[in-house]
Amino acid sequence: MNTLDRSLIEKAGYDNGFEIVLDSDSTTVNLRSSLHPLRVAINMGNHDGAYSLQFSGNLNLLELKRGLNKELFRENKIEAWNREMLGIVLKRAAELGISLPDGPERLYNEQLNRYLMENPDEHTVFDETAKSMFKGTEREQLVKQRIGQDVFRDALLKYWKGCCAISSINVPEMLRASHIKPWADCENDSDRLNVYNGLLLSANYDALFDKGLITFDDAGLIIYSNKLTKGQIRDIGGEKYKYLCWIDKGHLPFLEWHRNYFFLKDGPTRPI
């Protein structure tokens, strides 16, 4: 690997979520980020202009493969055939590194502690674990929820590639971060901030989901409540969009909860 090759790899990393260069040798560039825990080792590939990537073991390769060309993946390594594709792979890996598995909760705790440090009147003294404790007022709970919702939305935008999970519309102003199991019903922050407990939905589908008028089966099929007429379902795109763009096993327990406790069946449900 020559100096130009190394510089181009480092720039691709910097531009796509791996901005820190670690100790490297004559054949490998090692990169990481301050925003997520992933690391990647990049070598020149087997063909001219190609790159070979190997990520740290905590990257979910099944998630990475989703939406990328399957020809990129060779056993436990990834072969990007040009610099453009190298950037695409690195960017998607960084998005997953931030949103999975516990990235949102880690970021939430960092932002919450920063807020408390900057607003000392909002909390009691630090305890022995150096974690701040709220006084429990309504205002403080609202602060926690606001920070959590912002982190959750950003994680969902990254996980769903900035697109509605049903229609694939990619206008950020139209997209809502929808909890499957609502914030208030979750027992802990891990569930509240888990991207598998969320769907990125356009405003119309978010309203239906939030009111229990639609839900999804374990294959991602949209199920409509009988409170909606066939004409209404047709008008909101029910004949065109039948499934979530994808679904992971991590979504299943949350979707089961939504079907059992939130969905308004009102008689036999109606898959379209």
C-alpha positions in Angstrom: 0.0 0.0 0.0 1.5 3.3 -1.1 1.1 6.7 0.5 -1.6 7.8 -1.9 -3.7 4.6 -1.3 -3.4 5.2 2.5 -4.4 8.8 2.2 -7.5 7.9 0.1 -8.6 5.3 2.6 -8.1 7.7 5.5 -10.2 10.3 3.7 -12.9 7.8 2.9 -13.0 7.0 6.6 -13.1 10.6 7.7 -15.9 11.4 5.3 -18.0 8.4 6.3 -18.0 8.0 10.0 -14.5 6.6 10.8 -12.6 9.7 11.5 -9.8 8.4 13.7 -6.7 6.7 12.3 -5.2 4.1 14.6 -1.8 2.5 14.4 -1.4 0.8 11.1 1.2 -1.2 9.3 2.5 -1.3 5.7 -0.6 -3.2 4.4 -3.4 -2.1 6.6 -5.2 1.1 7.7 -7.1 0.8 11.0 -9.9 3.3 11.7 -12.4 4.0 14.5 -14.7 6.8 15.6 -15.5 8.8 18.6 -19.3 8.4 17.9 -19.5 4.6 18.0 -17.5 1.6 19.1 -16.8 0.0 15.7 -13.3 -0.5 14.3 -12.4 -1.4 10.8 -9.2 -2.7 9.2 -8.8 -1.9 5.5 -6.4 -3.5 3.0 -6.0 -3.2 -0.7 -8.2 -5.8 -2.4 -7.5 -8.6 -4.8 -8.3 -6.5 -7.8 -7.0 -3.1 -8.9 -8.8 -0.3 -7.1 -10.6 -2.7 -4.7 -10.5 -2.6 -0.9 -10.9 -5.4 1.6 -12.6 -4.5 4.9 -12.9 -6.4 8.2 -15.0 -4.8 11.0 -14.7 -5.4 14.7 -16.9 -8.3 15.9 -19.7 -6.2 17.4 -21.0 -5.2 14.0 -24.2 -7.0 13.0 -23.3 -8.2 9.5 -26.8 -9.3 8.8 -27.9 -5.7 9.3 -25.0 -4.5 7.2 -25.9 -6.8 4.3 -29.4 -5.4 4.2 -29.6 -3.0 1.3 -26.0 -3.6 0.1 -24.9 -5.7 -2.8 -24.5 -9.3 -1.6 -21.4 -9.6 -3.9 -19.5 -7.4 -1.4 -19.5 -10.1 1.2 -16.9 -12.8 1.2 -16.9 -15.0 4.3 -16.0 -12.7 7.2 -14.6 -10.0 5.0 -16.0 -7.4 2.7 -14.6 -6.5 -0.7 -15.5 -3.0 -2.0 -14.6 -2.8 -5.7 -13.9 1.0 -5.8 -13.6 4.0 -3.6 -17.2 5.0 -4.0 -18.4 1.6 -2.7 -15.8 1.8 0.1 -17.5 5.0 1.3 -21.0 3.5 1.0 -20.0 0.5 3.1 -18.2 2.7 5.7 -21.2 5.1 6.0 -23.7 2.3 6.5 -21.5 0.6 9.1 -21.1 3.9 11.0 -24.9 4.4 10.9 -25.4 0.9 12.5 -22.6 1.5 14.9 -24.4 4.6 16.2 -27.9 3.0 16.3 -27.1 -0.6 17.3 -27.0 -2.3 19.7 -26.8 0.1 22.7 -25.5 3.2 20.9 -28.6 5.3 21.6 -28.6 4.6 25.3 -24.9 5.4 25.6 -25.4 8.7 23.7 -28.5 9.5 25.8 -26.5 9.1 29.1 -23.7 11.2 27.7 -26.1 14.0 26.7 -28.1 13.8 30.0 -25.0 14.0 32.1 -23.7 16.9 30.1 -27.0 18.7 30.6 -26.8 18.1 34.3 -23.3 19.3 34.5 -24.3 22.5 32.7 -27.4 23.0 34.8 -26.4 22.0 38.4 -29.6 23.3 39.9 -31.5 20.6 38.0 -30.1 17.7 40.0 -28.7 16.5 43.3 -25.0 15.7 43.9 -23.3 12.9 42.1 -23.5 9.6 43.9 -20.7 7.1 44.3 -21.1 5.8 40.8 -20.6 9.3 39.4 -24.1 9.2 37.9 -26.3 12.1 38.5 -29.7 11.7 40.1 -32.8 13.7 39.2 -35.0 15.2 41.9 -38.0 13.6 40.3 -39.9 16.7 39.3 -42.2 16.8 36.3 -39.8 19.3 34.6 -36.8 17.0 35.0 -38.8 14.1 33.6 -39.7 16.2 30.6 -36.0 17.1 30.1 -35.1 13.4 30.2 -37.8 12.6 27.7 -36.9 15.4 25.3 -33.2 14.3 25.2 -34.3 10.7 24.8 -36.7 11.4 22.0 -34.0 13.4 20.1 -31.5 10.6 20.4 -34.1 8.0 19.5 -35.2 9.9 16.3 -31.6 10.4 15.2 -31.0 6.6 15.7 -34.1 5.7 13.7 -33.1 8.1 10.9 -29.8 6.3 10.6 -31.1 2.8 11.0 -33.9 3.2 8.4 -31.6 5.1 6.0 -33.6 8.3 6.4 -36.7 6.7 4.7 -40.2 5.8 5.9 -40.2 2.1 6.9 -43.4 1.5 4.8 -43.4 3.9 1.8 -39.6 4.7 1.6 -40.4 8.4 1.3 -37.2 10.3 2.3 -38.4 13.8 3.2 -37.1 14.3 6.8 -39.8 16.9 7.6 -42.5 14.2 6.9 -41.0 11.5 9.0 -41.8 10.6 12.7 -39.9 8.5 15.1 -42.7 6.0 16.2 -42.2 3.9 19.3 -43.7 0.5 19.0 -44.1 0.1 22.8 -44.7 3.6 24.0 -42.1 5.5 26.1 -44.4 5.5 29.1 -45.0 1.8 29.0 -41.3 0.8 28.8 -39.7 -0.4 32.1 -36.2 0.9 31.4 -34.2 3.2 29.1 -32.8 0.3 27.2 -36.3 -0.4 25.8 -37.2 3.2 25.4 -34.1 3.9 23.2 -33.8 0.6 21.4 -34.1 1.1 17.7 -35.9 -2.2 17.4 -38.6 -0.6 19.5 -39.2 2.0 16.8 -40.3 2.6 13.2 -39.5 5.6 11.1 -42.9 6.5 9.5 -44.3 9.2 7.4 -46.8 11.4 9.3 -50.0 9.6 8.0 -48.7 6.1 8.9 -47.3 7.4 12.2 -50.8 8.7 13.1 -52.4 5.4 12.3 -49.8 3.4 14.2 -49.9 5.7 17.2 -53.7 5.4 17.5 -53.6 1.6 17.1 -55.3 1.6 13.7 -52.5 -0.4 12.0 -50.0 -3.0 13.3 -47.7 -5.6 11.7 -47.3 -9.3 11.8 -43.9 -11.1 12.3 -43.2 -10.9 8.5 -43.8 -7.1 8.5 -47.2 -7.4 6.8 -49.4 -4.4 7.6 -52.7 -5.3 9.4 -55.5 -2.7 9.4 -58.1 -2.3 12.1 -61.7 -2.9 11.1 -62.3 0.6 12.3 -61.0 1.6 8.9 -63.1 1.1 5.8 -61.7 -0.4 2.7 -62.0 2.9 1.0 -60.0 4.6 3.7 -57.3 1.9 3.5 -57.2 2.4 -0.3 -56.8 6.2 0.1 -53.8 5.9 2.4 -52.0 3.5 0.1 -53.0 0.2 1.4 -53.1 -1.4 -2.1 -49.6 -0.2 -2.9 -47.7 -0.7 0.4 -48.3 -4.0 2.1 -45.1 -4.7 4.1 -42.4 -2.9 6.1 -39.3 -2.4 4.0 -37.5 -4.9 6.2 -37.9 -6.5 9.6 -35.4 -7.9 12.1 -35.9 -10.5 14.8 -35.2 -7.7 17.3 -38.5 -6.0 16.3 -40.6 -9.1 17.0 -41.2 -8.9 20.8 -42.1 -5.2 20.5 -44.5 -5.9 17.6 -46.1 -8.7 19.6 -46.7 -6.3 22.4 -48.2 -3.8 20.1 -50.6 -6.4 18.6 -51.6 -7.7 22.0 -52.0 -4.4 24.0 -52.3 -1.5 21.6 -53.9 -2.5 18.4 -57.6 -1.7 18.0 -58.9 -5.0 16.5 -62.6 -4.2 16.8 -63.4 -7.7 15.5 -61.4 -9.8 13.0 -58.4 -7.9 11.7 -58.0 -7.3 8.0 -54.6 -7.9 6.3 -54.8 -6.3 2.8 
